[in-house]
Amino acid sequence: MWDCMLVGDVSCIPFFLATVVIGNSVVLNLFLALLLSNFGSSSLSAPTADNDT
């Protein structure tokens, strides 16, 4: 960011802020999708005893 501000102008700030916000939302979305898929795959019902012998 500092390199862009040294070469360019203050117009670099919105670009980097948008990049940080979008990047954080993508990482958060991927983490939540992974978390919710793990909860969805597990069974929340009580285990049943299958005695086939």
VEXGU-501037 format. One line per 4 residues: number of its first residue (from 1); their letters; for each residue x, y, z of C-alpha. Coordinates in Angstrom, 2 decimals. Each point is the difference from the previous one (the first is absolute). Layout:
BEGIN
NUM> A> X:Y:Z; ...
% end
This chain:
BEGIN
1> MWDC> 0.00:0.00:0.00; 2.79:2.40:0.85; 1.73:-0.67:-3.32; -3.18:0.83:-1.89
5> MLVG> -0.48:3.18:2.00; 3.59:1.06:-0.66; -0.30:-0.60:-3.75; -3.63:0.98:-0.42
9> DVSC> -2.33:2.11:2.05; -2.50:-0.44:2.80; -2.27:-1.75:-2.51; 1.72:-3.29:0.93
13> IPFF> -1.72:-0.09:3.39; -3.50:-1.03:-1.25; 1.53:-2.76:-2.12; 1.88:-1.53:2.92
17> LATV> -2.91:0.39:2.40; -2.30:-1.77:-2.48; 2.60:-2.75:-0.45; 0.29:-0.54:3.75
21> VIGN> -3.78:-0.01:0.56; -0.71:-2.38:-2.89; 2.90:-2.27:0.99; -1.17:-0.21:3.60
25> SVVL> -3.58:-0.74:-1.04; 1.17:-2.80:-2.33; 2.11:-1.60:2.72; -2.84:0.31:2.52
29> NLFL> -2.47:-1.49:-2.49; 2.30:-2.98:-0.68; 0.50:-0.59:3.73; -3.73:0.10:0.69
33> ALLL> -0.74:-2.33:-2.92; 2.52:-2.50:1.34; -1.41:0.29:3.50; -3.61:-0.41:-1.13
37> SNFG> 0.83:-2.96:-2.25; 1.58:-1.79:2.96; -3.11:0.58:2.09; -2.25:-1.13:-2.84
41> SSSL> 1.84:-3.28:-0.53; -0.22:-1.15:3.59; -3.10:-1.70:1.30; -1.59:1.61:3.02
45> SAPT> -2.32:-2.91:0.81; 0.71:-2.42:2.82; 1.92:-3.12:-1.02; -2.04:-3.20:-0.18
49> ADND> 1.21:-3.39:1.14; -0.03:-2.52:-2.85; 0.32:-3.50:1.46; 0.11:-2.38:-2.95
53> T> 1.40:-2.95:1.96
% end
